[in-house]
Amino acid sequence: MVLVSSLFERRAAGLYHNTAVVFETDGSIAGKYRKMHIPDDPGFYEKFYFTPGDLGFEPINTSVGRLGVLVCWDQWYPEGARLMALAGAELLLYPTAIGWDPDDAQDEQDRQRGAWILSHRGHAVANGLPVLSCNRVGHEPSPLGASGIRFWGSSHVLGPQGEFLAEANTDAPELLVVEVDLARSEQVRRIWPFLRDRRIDAYQDLLRRYRD
């Protein structure tokens, strides 16, 4: 088994990262990824604790494939998924802890969870890669006296066309065992050659914060 594990990395006194470490089948460390995008919102003041990652978007070679690992808030950014794909990732993995405010209306909760899943399906389609997302379940109270957060689970495995291969439930831990055909990405990228047709000569403005 190759294991992707999230942890609080103490790099030095006062210097911390939100890090995913990948362990090989023999227990050795295959590599690690430091979270690049650090959020800051009530209940998740990560900018106070964590410094942004400095290892870039580099896939990790393992005996089961070349893994493009992105941590939680990173999963929303198509740039991260694309850069992992351009570096040769064979599948994308998103260890995450995301949920909704229990006080939100049901339709708002549904929209948030739906957008989360839709973004992952978009990453799978745009890059022609399987996407594996592992999310928490359960409720965590807020230390500030607010309602806290209820994690919506829904861990899932997507194929390279965004199709569901498996999906876990929303309210209890669940183990998913899924066979993923990495060779299928080759077939999908032949019929949807997005990497081939990219206009790399016209994307310079992506390096700007905003086009005024």
FISEMAR-147491 format. One record per residue (C-alpha): residue in three letters; x, y, z; residue number from 1. Coordinates in pm, 1 decimal. Layout:
BEGIN
code=ALA; X=X; Y=Y; Z=Z; pos=NUM $
...
This chain:
BEGIN
code=MET; X=0.0; Y=0.0; Z=0.0; pos=1 $
code=VAL; X=116.1; Y=352.1; Z=-84.3; pos=2 $
code=LEU; X=-11.1; Y=596.3; Z=178.7; pos=3 $
code=VAL; X=-78.4; Y=969.5; Z=143.7; pos=4 $
code=SER; X=-87.4; Y=1123.8; Z=491.7; pos=5 $
code=SER; X=-154.1; Y=1484.1; Z=595.3; pos=6 $
code=LEU; X=35.2; Y=1630.6; Z=888.6; pos=7 $
code=PHE; X=149.3; Y=1948.4; Z=1064.3; pos=8 $
code=GLU; X=515.7; Y=1982.5; Z=962.0; pos=9 $
code=ARG; X=748.2; Y=2165.8; Z=1199.1; pos=10 $
code=ARG; X=1027.1; Y=2271.5; Z=968.8; pos=11 $
code=ALA; X=1194.5; Y=2496.5; Z=1226.4; pos=12 $
code=ALA; X=1096.2; Y=2690.4; Z=1535.6; pos=13 $
code=GLY; X=810.0; Y=2914.7; Z=1428.6; pos=14 $
code=LEU; X=809.8; Y=2780.2; Z=1071.2; pos=15 $
code=TYR; X=531.6; Y=2533.9; Z=994.3; pos=16 $
code=HIS; X=373.4; Y=2380.3; Z=685.3; pos=17 $
code=ASN; X=51.3; Y=2196.2; Z=613.2; pos=18 $
code=THR; X=214.2; Y=1897.7; Z=447.2; pos=19 $
code=ALA; X=120.3; Y=1570.8; Z=281.4; pos=20 $
code=VAL; X=381.6; Y=1295.3; Z=307.7; pos=21 $
code=VAL; X=365.9; Y=997.9; Z=72.7; pos=22 $
code=PHE; X=490.4; Y=664.4; Z=206.4; pos=23 $
code=GLU; X=599.0; Y=382.4; Z=-23.0; pos=24 $
code=THR; X=496.1; Y=19.5; Z=18.1; pos=25 $
code=ASP; X=809.9; Y=-53.5; Z=220.9; pos=26 $
code=GLY; X=743.9; Y=233.8; Z=461.5; pos=27 $
code=SER; X=1002.6; Y=466.1; Z=311.1; pos=28 $
code=ILE; X=914.0; Y=826.4; Z=226.7; pos=29 $
code=ALA; X=851.9; Y=863.7; Z=-146.4; pos=30 $
code=GLY; X=811.3; Y=1240.1; Z=-123.1; pos=31 $
code=LYS; X=612.2; Y=1523.0; Z=24.9; pos=32 $
code=TYR; X=401.9; Y=1817.5; Z=-83.4; pos=33 $
code=ARG; X=364.2; Y=2140.4; Z=111.7; pos=34 $
code=LYS; X=29.6; Y=2315.9; Z=78.2; pos=35 $
code=MET; X=67.8; Y=2614.5; Z=-154.5; pos=36 $
code=HIS; X=-256.9; Y=2807.0; Z=-101.5; pos=37 $
code=ILE; X=-318.5; Y=2904.1; Z=261.3; pos=38 $
code=PRO; X=-678.0; Y=3007.7; Z=349.4; pos=39 $
code=ASP; X=-791.7; Y=3246.2; Z=617.3; pos=40 $
code=ASP; X=-1152.2; Y=3246.7; Z=735.4; pos=41 $
code=PRO; X=-1340.2; Y=3197.9; Z=1063.8; pos=42 $
code=GLY; X=-1245.6; Y=2862.7; Z=1211.6; pos=43 $
code=PHE; X=-956.8; Y=2818.9; Z=967.9; pos=44 $
code=TYR; X=-701.9; Y=3089.4; Z=1044.2; pos=45 $
code=GLU; X=-429.9; Y=2893.2; Z=869.9; pos=46 $
code=LYS; X=-229.3; Y=3200.5; Z=774.4; pos=47 $
code=PHE; X=-149.1; Y=3240.8; Z=1145.1; pos=48 $
code=TYR; X=1.5; Y=2892.6; Z=1164.3; pos=49 $
code=PHE; X=128.8; Y=2797.1; Z=820.2; pos=50 $
code=THR; X=369.3; Y=2941.2; Z=568.5; pos=51 $
code=PRO; X=296.3; Y=2867.7; Z=200.2; pos=52 $
code=GLY; X=468.2; Y=2568.1; Z=50.0; pos=53 $
code=ASP; X=794.5; Y=2611.4; Z=-138.4; pos=54 $
code=LEU; X=826.4; Y=2276.1; Z=-313.9; pos=55 $
code=GLY; X=609.6; Y=2376.4; Z=-607.7; pos=56 $
code=PHE; X=365.1; Y=2153.7; Z=-791.6; pos=57 $
code=GLU; X=580.0; Y=1844.6; Z=-832.8; pos=58 $
code=PRO; X=427.6; Y=1495.9; Z=-866.6; pos=59 $
code=ILE; X=563.9; Y=1219.4; Z=-645.0; pos=60 $
code=ASN; X=686.7; Y=897.3; Z=-802.6; pos=61 $
code=THR; X=556.6; Y=580.7; Z=-637.2; pos=62 $
code=SER; X=521.9; Y=214.3; Z=-723.8; pos=63 $
code=VAL; X=151.7; Y=268.5; Z=-804.8; pos=64 $
code=GLY; X=199.6; Y=572.5; Z=-1026.0; pos=65 $
code=ARG; X=305.9; Y=935.2; Z=-1037.2; pos=66 $
code=LEU; X=88.0; Y=1116.0; Z=-783.4; pos=67 $
code=GLY; X=-12.4; Y=1480.8; Z=-805.5; pos=68 $
code=VAL; X=-97.3; Y=1563.7; Z=-443.5; pos=69 $
code=LEU; X=-277.4; Y=1890.2; Z=-357.4; pos=70 $
code=VAL; X=-394.6; Y=1971.8; Z=-3.8; pos=71 $
code=CYS; X=-742.2; Y=2104.8; Z=80.8; pos=72 $
code=TRP; X=-763.4; Y=2471.9; Z=-29.5; pos=73 $
code=ASP; X=-529.4; Y=2386.4; Z=-319.3; pos=74 $
code=GLN; X=-803.7; Y=2170.1; Z=-467.9; pos=75 $
code=TRP; X=-1002.7; Y=2473.8; Z=-583.5; pos=76 $
code=TYR; X=-727.0; Y=2611.5; Z=-806.3; pos=77 $
code=PRO; X=-719.8; Y=2483.5; Z=-1165.5; pos=78 $
code=GLU; X=-364.9; Y=2614.7; Z=-1198.0; pos=79 $
code=GLY; X=-237.5; Y=2365.4; Z=-940.8; pos=80 $
code=ALA; X=-409.3; Y=2071.0; Z=-1107.3; pos=81 $
code=ARG; X=-284.8; Y=2180.5; Z=-1449.1; pos=82 $
code=LEU; X=74.9; Y=2222.9; Z=-1334.4; pos=83 $
code=MET; X=69.1; Y=1876.5; Z=-1178.0; pos=84 $
code=ALA; X=-63.8; Y=1737.1; Z=-1506.3; pos=85 $
code=LEU; X=201.8; Y=1922.1; Z=-1706.6; pos=86 $
code=ALA; X=468.0; Y=1772.2; Z=-1479.8; pos=87 $
code=GLY; X=347.8; Y=1420.8; Z=-1562.6; pos=88 $
code=ALA; X=108.9; Y=1335.3; Z=-1279.3; pos=89 $
code=GLU; X=-91.3; Y=1021.5; Z=-1355.6; pos=90 $
code=LEU; X=-362.6; Y=1097.2; Z=-1104.1; pos=91 $
code=LEU; X=-458.1; Y=1383.7; Z=-872.7; pos=92 $
code=LEU; X=-515.0; Y=1333.1; Z=-499.0; pos=93 $
code=TYR; X=-687.7; Y=1583.3; Z=-271.2; pos=94 $
code=PRO; X=-668.9; Y=1512.5; Z=103.5; pos=95 $
code=THR; X=-906.8; Y=1768.7; Z=249.5; pos=96 $
code=ALA; X=-1122.0; Y=1886.2; Z=538.2; pos=97 $
code=ILE; X=-1418.0; Y=2080.0; Z=407.0; pos=98 $
code=GLY; X=-1777.8; Y=2120.9; Z=514.0; pos=99 $
code=TRP; X=-2058.0; Y=2364.7; Z=574.5; pos=100 $
code=ASP; X=-2181.5; Y=2591.9; Z=849.4; pos=101 $
code=PRO; X=-2464.1; Y=2403.0; Z=1024.1; pos=102 $
code=ASP; X=-2657.8; Y=2731.0; Z=1037.9; pos=103 $
code=ASP; X=-2662.3; Y=2770.7; Z=659.5; pos=104 $
code=ALA; X=-2986.6; Y=2697.5; Z=477.3; pos=105 $
code=GLN; X=-3009.1; Y=2357.1; Z=310.7; pos=106 $
code=ASP; X=-3001.1; Y=2501.8; Z=-39.7; pos=107 $
code=GLU; X=-2680.6; Y=2691.3; Z=40.7; pos=108 $
code=GLN; X=-2523.3; Y=2374.8; Z=182.1; pos=109 $
code=ASP; X=-2620.6; Y=2185.1; Z=-131.5; pos=110 $
code=ARG; X=-2471.1; Y=2454.3; Z=-355.5; pos=111 $
code=GLN; X=-2140.0; Y=2450.0; Z=-169.5; pos=112 $
code=ARG; X=-2101.1; Y=2073.8; Z=-175.8; pos=113 $
code=GLY; X=-2212.0; Y=2063.9; Z=-540.2; pos=114 $
code=ALA; X=-1956.4; Y=2328.1; Z=-639.0; pos=115 $
code=TRP; X=-1681.6; Y=2134.2; Z=-460.8; pos=116 $
code=ILE; X=-1758.6; Y=1815.0; Z=-651.3; pos=117 $
code=LEU; X=-1806.9; Y=2003.6; Z=-978.4; pos=118 $
code=SER; X=-1462.3; Y=2164.0; Z=-948.6; pos=119 $
code=HIS; X=-1303.1; Y=1821.0; Z=-908.3; pos=120 $
code=ARG; X=-1489.1; Y=1685.1; Z=-1208.6; pos=121 $
code=GLY; X=-1365.8; Y=1985.8; Z=-1405.5; pos=122 $
code=HIS; X=-1004.7; Y=1913.8; Z=-1304.4; pos=123 $
code=ALA; X=-1044.5; Y=1553.0; Z=-1416.5; pos=124 $
code=VAL; X=-1189.6; Y=1652.6; Z=-1754.3; pos=125 $
code=ALA; X=-953.3; Y=1944.2; Z=-1823.4; pos=126 $
code=ASN; X=-646.8; Y=1732.0; Z=-1753.4; pos=127 $
code=GLY; X=-765.6; Y=1388.4; Z=-1862.8; pos=128 $
code=LEU; X=-670.6; Y=1241.6; Z=-1525.9; pos=129 $
code=PRO; X=-841.2; Y=1048.1; Z=-1246.0; pos=130 $
code=VAL; X=-909.0; Y=1252.1; Z=-932.1; pos=131 $
code=LEU; X=-921.2; Y=1103.3; Z=-581.8; pos=132 $
code=SER; X=-1057.4; Y=1319.0; Z=-301.5; pos=133 $
code=CYS; X=-1060.9; Y=1217.8; Z=65.8; pos=134 $
code=ASN; X=-1267.5; Y=1436.6; Z=300.0; pos=135 $
code=ARG; X=-1352.7; Y=1436.9; Z=669.9; pos=136 $
code=VAL; X=-1689.7; Y=1360.6; Z=826.1; pos=137 $
code=GLY; X=-1841.4; Y=1474.5; Z=1155.9; pos=138 $
code=HIS; X=-1880.6; Y=1801.8; Z=1344.1; pos=139 $
code=GLU; X=-1607.9; Y=2019.9; Z=1490.6; pos=140 $
code=PRO; X=-1720.4; Y=2297.9; Z=1726.9; pos=141 $
code=SER; X=-1575.3; Y=2644.8; Z=1696.4; pos=142 $
code=PRO; X=-1350.6; Y=2773.4; Z=1979.5; pos=143 $
code=LEU; X=-1510.7; Y=3114.1; Z=1916.3; pos=144 $
code=GLY; X=-1855.3; Y=3003.9; Z=2023.7; pos=145 $
code=ALA; X=-1999.7; Y=2986.2; Z=1672.3; pos=146 $
code=SER; X=-2167.2; Y=2679.8; Z=1522.5; pos=147 $
code=GLY; X=-1843.1; Y=2529.1; Z=1400.1; pos=148 $
code=ILE; X=-1830.8; Y=2318.6; Z=1087.1; pos=149 $
code=ARG; X=-1993.0; Y=1994.2; Z=980.2; pos=150 $
code=PHE; X=-1770.1; Y=1815.3; Z=735.3; pos=151 $
code=TRP; X=-1965.4; Y=1673.2; Z=444.3; pos=152 $
code=GLY; X=-1758.1; Y=1363.1; Z=371.6; pos=153 $
code=SER; X=-1844.6; Y=1259.7; Z=15.0; pos=154 $
code=SER; X=-1495.1; Y=1128.3; Z=-59.1; pos=155 $
code=HIS; X=-1489.8; Y=1020.4; Z=-421.4; pos=156 $
code=VAL; X=-1293.8; Y=872.1; Z=-709.2; pos=157 $
code=LEU; X=-1338.5; Y=1017.9; Z=-1057.0; pos=158 $
code=GLY; X=-1226.4; Y=887.8; Z=-1393.5; pos=159 $
code=PRO; X=-1048.8; Y=1103.6; Z=-1654.7; pos=160 $
code=GLN; X=-1379.5; Y=1215.9; Z=-1806.3; pos=161 $
code=GLY; X=-1512.2; Y=1329.4; Z=-1469.6; pos=162 $
code=GLU; X=-1722.8; Y=1017.3; Z=-1423.2; pos=163 $
code=PHE; X=-1784.6; Y=880.7; Z=-1073.6; pos=164 $
code=LEU; X=-1608.9; Y=553.6; Z=-1004.0; pos=165 $
code=ALA; X=-1705.2; Y=561.4; Z=-635.0; pos=166 $
code=GLU; X=-1844.2; Y=800.5; Z=-374.5; pos=167 $
code=ALA; X=-1855.2; Y=769.8; Z=3.9; pos=168 $
code=ASN; X=-2139.2; Y=885.3; Z=226.6; pos=169 $
code=THR; X=-2170.9; Y=1223.1; Z=396.8; pos=170 $
code=ASP; X=-2196.4; Y=1138.8; Z=765.6; pos=171 $
code=ALA; X=-1981.3; Y=838.7; Z=862.7; pos=172 $
code=PRO; X=-1632.7; Y=707.2; Z=789.6; pos=173 $
code=GLU; X=-1624.5; Y=475.4; Z=491.6; pos=174 $
code=LEU; X=-1353.8; Y=281.0; Z=309.2; pos=175 $
code=LEU; X=-1359.8; Y=295.4; Z=-70.1; pos=176 $
code=VAL; X=-1171.9; Y=30.5; Z=-267.4; pos=177 $
code=VAL; X=-1165.8; Y=119.7; Z=-635.7; pos=178 $
code=GLU; X=-973.1; Y=-6.0; Z=-936.2; pos=179 $
code=VAL; X=-839.2; Y=287.3; Z=-1137.9; pos=180 $
code=ASP; X=-714.9; Y=226.2; Z=-1492.7; pos=181 $
code=LEU; X=-431.7; Y=475.9; Z=-1538.5; pos=182 $
code=ALA; X=-384.4; Y=371.4; Z=-1900.7; pos=183 $
code=ARG; X=-729.2; Y=508.1; Z=-1987.5; pos=184 $
code=SER; X=-598.1; Y=865.5; Z=-1962.6; pos=185 $
code=GLU; X=-406.4; Y=802.3; Z=-2285.3; pos=186 $
code=GLN; X=-726.9; Y=717.1; Z=-2469.1; pos=187 $
code=VAL; X=-917.2; Y=1012.7; Z=-2324.7; pos=188 $
code=ARG; X=-641.6; Y=1259.8; Z=-2410.7; pos=189 $
code=ARG; X=-647.8; Y=1140.3; Z=-2770.4; pos=190 $
code=ILE; X=-1014.3; Y=1227.6; Z=-2815.9; pos=191 $
code=TRP; X=-991.1; Y=1541.8; Z=-2598.2; pos=192 $
code=PRO; X=-637.1; Y=1669.1; Z=-2669.9; pos=193 $
code=PHE; X=-651.3; Y=1973.1; Z=-2442.4; pos=194 $
code=LEU; X=-280.2; Y=1963.7; Z=-2367.6; pos=195 $
code=ARG; X=-195.9; Y=1952.0; Z=-2738.1; pos=196 $
code=ASP; X=-416.4; Y=2250.0; Z=-2824.6; pos=197 $
code=ARG; X=-318.8; Y=2482.1; Z=-2542.2; pos=198 $
code=ARG; X=-221.2; Y=2831.5; Z=-2664.3; pos=199 $
code=ILE; X=85.3; Y=2866.3; Z=-2446.8; pos=200 $
code=ASP; X=182.5; Y=3176.7; Z=-2646.2; pos=201 $
code=ALA; X=-128.6; Y=3361.6; Z=-2527.9; pos=202 $
code=TYR; X=-146.2; Y=3292.7; Z=-2154.2; pos=203 $
code=GLN; X=103.3; Y=3548.2; Z=-2020.5; pos=204 $
code=ASP; X=-164.4; Y=3736.3; Z=-1828.0; pos=205 $
code=LEU; X=-217.4; Y=3434.7; Z=-1603.9; pos=206 $
code=LEU; X=90.4; Y=3555.8; Z=-1418.4; pos=207 $
code=ARG; X=-89.9; Y=3876.4; Z=-1321.4; pos=208 $
code=ARG; X=-307.2; Y=3909.5; Z=-1009.7; pos=209 $
code=TYR; X=-584.4; Y=4072.8; Z=-1208.9; pos=210 $
code=ARG; X=-630.1; Y=4243.8; Z=-1545.6; pos=211 $
code=ASP; X=-733.1; Y=4603.3; Z=-1471.5; pos=212 $
